[in-house]
């Protein structure tokens, strides 16, 4: 038996059991995306969230599964999915911020200024929910649906090609992510950390697809990557919340409401501290080591420093 390099070794089941696995996988992602649309139009928060997650999974999966990954139809479908996901996520920060504010306020006797700020955030979130339904209805989803149906009709590539694409995506994304982590170091940079989170998320979806195709030891990789993504998300969410208070402070200063401006400034500072504390906890987990171990589990050769 020829020994393959570590980057090409993937424990796998007999090929006969893998042959029909890619088509149902792609079909399930497409069906799930549109199953959540009616409830998302009604403004249900969980449906909006699930539609966005499914859309991202599908967008990552198309180049790995489609017969013509660089073809016009795949490119157009990926653009349509991205637009749908971005439209659905327009009010996501307000949803998260309201959740953080409500949790923080629970059991507290709030000052009048804090109650006013909480009412403002609730009103802003309600308005965003109304806009969401209108914005989703304005999307031209018929073209996206046609493209996805045609891609399914064309069929998927053979299992060897899918696994080859998986290895390429794993190595390219993994090396880029490790390099980004090394460049950032222990620096607290909210924008760069958010970019890092998005890279982790994409790699997680590749890992999920690989685990579903292989059903091997790499099935643990997605959960590890999800934990990294969530830790970075906690840093980002606290930062975004602090910036909402910064905007309130600016608006209240312009309108000569000093007490509200002071309250907003104090809460802004508190949530910046919270974001930094969450970043410190993220660093204590030694994310570069966790990522290297996860990539090796996925079959990636140890990253040379």
C-alpha positions as a printed Julia matrix, in Angstrom:
305×3 Matrix{Float64}:
   0.0    0.0     0.0
   1.26   3.47   -0.9
   1.58   5.81    2.07
  -0.04   9.14    1.29
   1.06  12.46    2.8
  -0.77  13.43    5.97
  -2.63  16.2     4.11
  -4.23  13.55    1.86
  -4.98  10.89    4.46
  -8.66  10.84    5.43
 -10.23   7.82    7.12
 -13.13   6.86    4.88
 -15.87   4.33    4.41
 -16.05   2.08    1.33
 -16.62   4.19   -1.77
 -19.92   2.45   -2.52
 -21.35   3.86    0.68
 -20.21   7.39   -0.22
 -21.42   7.57   -3.83
 -24.88   9.0    -3.14
 -24.03  11.06   -0.08
 -23.28  14.4    -1.72
 -26.56  14.82   -3.62
 -28.85  14.39   -0.57
 -26.55  16.69    1.38
 -26.85  19.5    -1.18
 -30.59  18.94   -1.59
 -31.17  19.09    2.17
 -29.33  22.41    2.46
 -31.4   23.95   -0.33
 -34.7   22.72    1.12
 -33.81  23.91    4.62
 -32.94  27.4     3.37
 -36.39  28.0     1.91
 -38.27  26.16    4.65
 -37.36  28.92    7.08
 -38.32  31.77    4.73
 -42.07  32.05    5.62
 -41.39  32.33    9.34
 -38.51  34.72    8.68
 -40.92  36.94    6.74
 -43.14  36.92    9.82
 -40.21  38.25   11.85
 -39.52  35.13   13.94
 -36.02  35.59   15.32
 -35.05  31.91   15.37
 -36.23  31.39   11.78
 -34.18  34.38   10.63
 -31.14  32.99   12.42
 -31.55  29.48   11.0
 -32.08  30.8     7.48
 -28.85  32.78    7.69
 -26.87  29.82    9.03
 -28.27  27.5     6.37
 -27.56  30.07    3.67
 -23.94  30.35    4.74
 -23.56  26.57    4.83
 -25.0   26.31    1.34
 -22.8   29.11    0.01
 -19.67  27.35    1.32
 -20.89  23.95    0.14
 -21.72  24.81   -3.47
 -18.11  25.09   -4.73
 -17.3   21.8    -3.01
 -20.27  19.84   -4.36
 -21.37  21.38   -7.67
 -20.31  19.86  -10.98
 -19.04  23.25  -12.21
 -17.85  25.1    -9.09
 -16.62  28.13  -11.05
 -19.51  28.2   -13.5
 -21.84  31.14  -14.01
 -24.78  29.45  -12.28
 -22.8   28.65   -9.11
 -21.42  32.2    -9.0
 -24.87  33.72   -9.45
 -26.42  31.41   -6.84
 -23.7   32.28   -4.33
 -24.29  36.0    -4.92
 -28.02  35.5    -4.42
 -27.47  33.56   -1.21
 -25.1   36.22    0.11
 -27.68  38.94   -0.58
 -30.4   36.91    1.16
 -28.18  36.27    4.19
 -27.13  39.9     4.44
 -30.7   41.14    4.13
 -31.88  38.73    6.81
 -29.02  39.8     9.08
 -29.66  43.53    8.87
 -31.23  43.64   12.35
 -29.08  40.94   13.92
 -26.95  43.36   15.97
 -30.08  44.95   17.46
 -31.43  41.52   18.4
 -28.19  40.6    20.15
 -27.84  44.0    21.82
 -31.38  43.85   23.17
 -30.67  40.39   24.55
 -27.53  41.65   26.27
 -29.31  44.72   27.66
 -32.25  42.67   28.95
 -29.94  40.16   30.6
 -27.84  42.92   32.15
 -30.95  44.75   33.43
 -32.6   41.68   34.95
 -33.0   42.04   38.69
 -31.64  45.6    38.7
 -33.42  48.75   39.76
 -32.69  50.78   36.66
 -32.17  54.52   36.72
 -34.62  56.52   34.6
 -31.9   57.17   31.99
 -31.16  53.45   31.62
 -34.87  52.7    31.24
 -35.07  55.32   28.49
 -32.14  53.77   26.66
 -33.69  50.32   26.96
 -36.98  51.61   25.51
 -35.06  53.15   22.62
 -33.33  49.88   21.86
 -36.61  47.96   21.96
 -38.2   50.46   19.58
 -35.25  50.28   17.2
 -35.43  46.51   17.2
 -39.19  46.55   16.48
 -38.66  48.9    13.55
 -35.92  46.67   12.17
 -38.27  43.68   12.28
 -40.85  45.55   10.19
 -38.18  46.56    7.66
 -36.87  43.0     7.48
 -40.1   41.57    6.1
 -40.3   44.31    3.47
 -36.65  43.92    2.46
 -36.98  40.14    2.12
 -40.09  40.54   -0.04
 -38.16  42.95   -2.28
 -35.54  40.3    -3.09
 -35.87  38.55   -6.43
 -35.66  35.0    -5.14
 -37.12  33.33   -8.22
 -33.74  33.48  -10.01
 -32.0   31.97   -7.0
 -34.53  29.16   -6.78
 -34.13  28.41  -10.51
 -30.35  28.35  -10.25
 -30.41  26.0    -7.28
 -32.88  23.67   -9.01
 -30.66  23.58  -12.09
 -27.58  22.88  -10.01
 -29.35  19.95   -8.41
 -30.45  18.7   -11.82
 -26.86  18.86  -13.09
 -25.82  16.58  -10.25
 -22.72  16.63   -8.09
 -19.18  15.52   -8.8
 -17.82  12.12   -7.8
 -16.72  11.48   -4.24
 -13.0   11.63   -5.08
 -13.39  15.14   -6.5
 -15.44  16.3    -3.51
 -12.81  15.0    -1.1
 -10.05  16.63   -3.15
 -11.86  19.96   -2.99
 -12.39  19.47    0.73
  -8.64  19.0     1.27
  -7.82  22.07   -0.81
 -10.34  24.25    1.06
  -9.18  22.88    4.41
  -5.52  23.65    3.68
  -6.06  27.07    2.12
  -8.5   28.27    4.77
  -6.54  26.69    7.61
  -3.21  28.22    6.61
  -4.79  31.64    6.05
  -6.52  31.49    9.44
  -3.34  30.47   11.26
  -1.47  33.3     9.56
  -4.19  35.79   10.54
  -4.07  34.59   14.15
  -0.29  34.96   14.23
  -0.46  38.46   12.73
  -3.06  39.6    15.26
  -1.29  38.09   18.26
  -2.77  39.26   21.54
  -3.84  42.63   20.12
  -7.4   43.76   20.86
  -8.69  44.92   17.48
 -12.49  44.5    17.19
 -12.54  44.75   13.38
  -9.72  42.25   12.92
 -11.2   39.89   15.51
 -14.53  39.99   13.67
 -12.73  39.14   10.44
 -11.07  36.25   12.24
 -14.45  35.03   13.43
 -15.8   35.0     9.87
 -12.81  32.93    8.72
 -13.38  30.44   11.54
 -17.05  30.18   10.6
 -16.27  29.38    6.97
 -13.73  26.74    7.98
 -16.31  25.27   10.37
 -18.8   24.84    7.53
 -16.13  23.11    5.42
 -15.4   20.85    8.4
 -19.11  20.07    8.77
 -19.36  19.07    5.14
 -16.24  16.91    5.41
 -17.56  15.23    8.54
 -20.91  14.51    6.87
 -19.16  13.06    3.82
 -16.64  10.98    5.76
 -18.3   10.24    9.09
 -14.88   9.7    10.63
 -12.79  11.03   13.52
 -12.97  14.55   12.03
 -16.59  14.78   13.16
 -15.29  16.5    16.33
 -13.68  19.33   14.34
 -16.89  21.35   13.69
 -17.76  21.57   17.39
 -14.27  22.82   18.26
 -14.43  25.44   15.51
 -17.92  26.44   16.66
 -16.53  27.09   20.15
 -13.81  29.34   18.7
 -16.42  31.14   16.62
 -18.7   31.67   19.63
 -15.84  32.97   21.8
 -14.93  35.51   19.12
 -18.63  36.3    18.69
 -18.95  37.15   22.38
 -16.1   39.66   22.01
 -17.73  41.18   18.93
 -21.25  41.36   20.37
 -20.11  43.28   23.46
 -18.17  45.69   21.24
 -21.14  46.27   18.92
 -23.35  46.93   21.95
 -20.86  49.48   23.28
 -20.98  51.28   19.95
 -24.76  51.52   20.11
 -24.34  53.42   23.38
 -21.69  55.6    21.75
 -24.21  56.64   19.1
 -26.84  57.36   21.75
 -24.36  59.49   23.68
 -23.57  61.51   20.55
 -27.25  62.02   19.73
 -28.11  63.08   23.27
 -25.24  65.56   23.38
 -26.5   67.14   20.17
 -29.99  67.39   21.66
 -28.7   68.82   24.95
 -29.66  65.85   27.11
 -26.6   65.68   29.39
 -27.97  63.13   31.88
 -28.83  60.67   29.11
 -25.47  61.29   27.45
 -23.63  60.52   30.71
 -25.64  57.33   31.21
 -24.9   56.2    27.67
 -21.19  57.01   28.09
 -21.01  54.97   31.3
 -22.68  51.97   29.67
 -20.46  52.32   26.62
 -17.37  52.12   28.83
 -18.79  49.13   30.72
 -19.37  47.12   27.55
 -15.98  47.99   26.12
 -14.51  46.53   29.32
 -16.71  43.46   28.92
 -15.52  43.01   25.34
 -11.88  43.25   26.44
 -12.45  40.76   29.27
 -13.98  38.31   26.82
 -10.98  38.79   24.56
  -8.66  37.98   27.46
 -10.58  34.75   28.09
 -10.33  33.9    24.39
  -6.55  34.31   24.49
  -6.22  32.12   27.59
  -7.61  29.23   25.55
  -4.52  29.53   23.26
  -6.58  29.63   20.05
  -3.63  28.98   17.73
  -2.94  25.68   19.48
  -6.61  24.71   19.39
  -6.8   25.53   15.7
  -3.66  23.56   14.82
  -4.97  20.51   16.66
  -8.33  20.82   14.9
  -6.74  21.1    11.47
  -4.57  18.07   12.14
  -7.72  16.18   13.1
  -9.13  17.16    9.7
  -6.04  15.67    7.99
  -3.99  18.83    7.63
  -0.22  18.53    8.06
   1.17  20.35   11.13
   1.57  24.01   10.28
   5.21  25.02   10.05
   5.92  28.13   12.09
